[in-house]
Amino acid sequence: MFLAKTPAVLRLLMPQYLWKGPTDKRTIYLTFDDGPIPEVTPQVLEILRNYGAKATFFCVGDNVHKHPDIFRQLTDNGHAVGNHTYHHLNGWKTPDTDYLNDVERCREVLPSRLFRPPYGRMSRSQASVLRRNYKIVMWDVLSGDYSPDISPEKCLSNITENAGPGSIIVMHDSLKARKNLLFALPRVLEHYASAGFSFEIIRE
C-alpha cells in the first residue's frame, strides 16, 4: 500500500529534503529509479526523446557498473543522474556505516550531488551525514508503477490526478515496473505537454 500524493504535513516536517520544485511555472520533474537496465531504460529514453522531455535518473551503482553504455546514453541525451546507492539498500534495515559506504561506492561510478534513498527510507543519522554532500531528493507524486496490484490505467491516474506545477514524479525503469511504465509514460507526457507543461531535470 502506498500514497500516490505525498502528504503536505510530511513535507512540512522534513523541509531539509527536496519534495517539489518551484510552483510558479508549468514544469514537471519526471524521475526514474533503479536503472539503468537494457530491457527498459532505452525504451524510456526513446519515449522522452519523442516529446523533447528531460528527466532525472536515480541509478543503482551496480547497474551503472554492469551497463555503462546505457548509463552514458542518459547524460549524452541531456538527462540528469543521481545516486540511488550501489546495492539499492533500505536505510532502515542497514547499519549506518554499511549504508554510507554503499552510497560512496555508487559515487565512484556515478559522480552526482543528487541522492534519493531507495524506498524513501533512511535513518536520521544517515541523512544527517549525506546532507553534507548531497541534495536529497524525495517526491511529490508516486506512480506506483512497480506494484503488481495496480493496473496500467491506475498507474496513469495516480499521476494525472495528483501532479501539477513543480511536481516531482517517481517512476521506475525496472523490469517489475515495465508494463505500467510503458503504458503510463507516453500518456503522461501527452497529457501535460498538451496543457503547456515542460519537463525538466533536477539540478545539483
C-alpha positions as CSV (number, residue, x, y, z in Angstrom):
1,M,0.0,0.0,0.0
2,F,1.3,3.5,-0.8
3,L,0.1,7.1,-1.1
4,A,0.2,8.5,-4.6
5,K,0.4,12.0,-3.3
6,T,2.9,12.9,-0.6
7,P,1.0,14.5,2.4
8,A,1.8,18.1,2.8
9,V,2.4,17.6,6.5
10,L,5.3,15.3,5.7
11,R,6.9,18.0,3.6
12,L,6.5,20.4,6.4
13,L,8.0,18.1,8.9
14,M,11.1,17.4,6.8
15,P,11.8,20.6,4.8
16,Q,15.5,19.7,4.5
17,Y,14.6,17.3,1.7
18,L,13.5,18.4,-1.8
19,W,9.9,17.2,-2.2
20,K,8.8,19.6,-5.0
21,G,10.1,22.1,-7.5
22,P,9.1,25.7,-8.0
23,T,5.3,26.0,-8.5
24,D,5.3,29.3,-10.3
25,K,6.0,27.6,-13.7
26,R,4.2,24.9,-15.6
27,T,7.1,22.5,-15.1
28,I,7.1,18.7,-14.2
29,Y,10.1,16.9,-12.9
30,L,10.0,13.2,-14.1
31,T,12.3,10.9,-12.2
32,F,13.2,7.3,-12.8
33,D,14.6,5.0,-10.1
34,D,16.6,1.7,-10.1
35,G,18.1,1.6,-13.6
36,P,19.8,1.6,-15.9
37,I,18.9,-1.8,-17.5
38,P,18.9,-2.8,-21.2
39,E,15.4,-4.2,-21.1
40,V,13.7,-0.9,-20.1
41,T,15.9,2.2,-20.0
42,P,16.5,2.6,-23.8
43,Q,12.7,2.5,-24.3
44,V,12.2,5.2,-21.7
45,L,14.9,7.3,-23.4
46,E,13.1,6.9,-26.8
47,I,9.8,8.0,-25.4
48,L,11.3,11.0,-23.7
49,R,13.1,11.9,-26.9
50,N,9.8,11.8,-28.9
51,Y,8.4,14.5,-26.6
52,G,11.6,16.6,-26.2
53,A,11.4,15.8,-22.4
54,K,14.3,15.8,-20.0
55,A,14.3,13.7,-16.8
56,T,16.4,12.7,-13.8
57,F,17.5,9.1,-13.3
58,F,18.4,7.9,-9.8
59,C,20.7,5.0,-10.7
60,V,21.7,1.9,-8.8
61,G,25.5,1.8,-8.9
62,D,25.7,-1.9,-9.6
63,N,23.5,-1.3,-12.7
64,V,25.8,1.5,-13.8
65,H,28.8,-0.8,-13.5
66,K,27.0,-3.6,-15.5
67,H,25.6,-1.3,-18.2
68,P,28.0,1.7,-18.7
69,D,26.9,2.2,-22.3
70,I,23.3,2.7,-21.3
71,F,24.3,4.9,-18.5
72,R,26.3,7.1,-20.9
73,Q,23.1,7.5,-23.0
74,L,21.4,9.2,-20.1
75,T,23.9,12.0,-19.9
76,D,24.5,12.1,-23.7
77,N,20.8,12.8,-24.1
78,G,20.8,15.7,-21.6
79,H,19.2,13.9,-18.7
80,A,20.4,14.3,-15.1
81,V,21.6,11.4,-12.9
82,G,21.6,10.8,-9.2
83,N,22.9,8.4,-6.6
84,H,20.5,5.6,-5.5
85,T,23.1,3.6,-3.5
86,Y,25.2,0.8,-5.1
87,H,23.0,-2.1,-4.0
88,H,19.6,-0.5,-3.6
89,L,19.8,-0.6,0.2
90,N,16.9,0.1,2.6
91,G,18.4,2.5,5.1
92,W,16.1,1.4,7.9
93,K,17.5,-2.1,7.7
94,T,21.1,-1.3,7.1
95,P,23.8,-0.1,9.7
96,D,24.9,3.4,9.1
97,T,28.5,2.6,8.2
98,D,27.4,0.0,5.6
99,Y,24.8,2.3,4.2
100,L,27.1,5.3,3.8
101,N,29.8,3.2,2.4
102,D,27.4,1.9,-0.2
103,V,26.4,5.4,-1.2
104,E,30.1,6.3,-1.6
105,R,30.7,3.2,-3.7
106,C,27.9,4.4,-6.0
107,R,29.5,7.8,-6.2
108,E,32.7,6.2,-7.6
109,V,30.8,5.2,-10.8
110,L,28.2,8.0,-10.7
111,P,29.6,11.4,-9.6
112,S,26.5,13.4,-8.7
113,R,25.4,15.5,-5.8
114,L,21.8,14.3,-6.1
115,F,20.7,11.4,-3.9
116,R,17.5,9.5,-3.4
117,P,17.2,6.8,-0.8
118,P,15.7,3.6,-2.1
119,Y,12.2,3.1,-0.8
120,G,12.5,6.7,0.6
121,R,13.9,5.1,3.7
122,M,17.0,6.3,5.6
123,S,17.7,7.0,9.3
124,R,18.1,10.5,10.7
125,S,21.8,9.8,11.3
126,Q,22.3,8.6,7.7
127,A,20.5,11.7,6.4
128,S,22.5,14.0,8.6
129,V,25.8,12.8,7.1
130,L,24.5,12.7,3.5
131,R,23.2,16.2,3.6
132,R,26.7,17.5,3.9
133,N,27.5,16.4,0.3
134,Y,24.2,15.7,-1.4
135,K,20.9,17.3,-2.3
136,I,18.4,14.7,-1.0
137,V,15.5,14.4,-3.5
138,M,12.2,12.8,-2.4
139,W,8.9,13.2,-4.4
140,D,5.5,14.8,-4.6
141,V,3.8,12.0,-6.6
142,L,4.4,8.3,-6.6
143,S,3.2,6.5,-9.7
144,G,3.2,3.0,-8.1
145,D,4.3,1.5,-11.4
146,Y,6.3,-1.1,-9.6
147,S,3.2,-2.6,-7.8
148,P,1.7,-5.8,-9.2
149,D,-1.6,-4.8,-7.5
150,I,-2.4,-1.8,-9.8
151,S,-3.3,-1.6,-13.4
152,P,-1.6,0.5,-16.0
153,E,-4.7,2.7,-16.1
154,K,-4.4,3.2,-12.3
155,C,-0.7,4.0,-12.6
156,L,-1.6,6.7,-15.1
157,S,-4.4,8.2,-13.0
158,N,-2.1,8.2,-9.9
159,I,0.0,10.8,-11.8
160,T,-2.6,12.8,-13.7
161,E,-4.9,13.2,-10.7
162,N,-2.1,14.4,-8.4
163,A,0.7,16.1,-10.3
164,G,0.8,19.8,-11.0
165,P,3.3,22.7,-11.3
166,G,6.6,21.7,-9.7
167,S,5.7,18.1,-9.1
168,I,8.5,15.6,-8.7
169,I,7.1,12.3,-10.1
170,V,8.6,8.9,-9.4
171,M,8.6,6.1,-12.0
172,H,10.9,3.1,-12.3
173,D,13.0,1.9,-15.3
174,S,12.9,-1.6,-13.9
175,L,11.6,-5.0,-15.0
176,K,8.8,-5.2,-12.5
177,A,7.5,-1.7,-13.5
178,R,7.9,-2.2,-17.2
179,K,4.2,-2.9,-18.1
180,N,2.8,0.0,-16.2
181,L,5.6,2.4,-17.0
182,L,5.5,1.9,-20.8
183,F,1.7,2.4,-20.7
184,A,1.7,5.4,-18.5
185,L,4.8,7.4,-19.5
186,P,3.8,8.4,-23.1
187,R,0.3,9.3,-21.9
188,V,1.6,11.4,-19.0
189,L,3.9,13.2,-21.5
190,E,1.0,13.8,-23.9
191,H,-1.4,14.9,-21.1
192,Y,1.0,17.5,-19.6
193,A,2.5,18.7,-22.9
194,S,-0.9,19.4,-24.3
195,A,-1.6,21.5,-21.1
196,G,1.5,23.6,-21.8
197,F,3.9,21.9,-19.3
198,S,7.6,21.4,-19.9
199,F,9.7,18.5,-18.5
200,E,13.0,19.5,-16.9
201,I,15.8,17.9,-14.9
202,I,16.5,18.4,-11.2
203,R,19.8,20.4,-10.9
204,E,22.5,19.8,-8.4
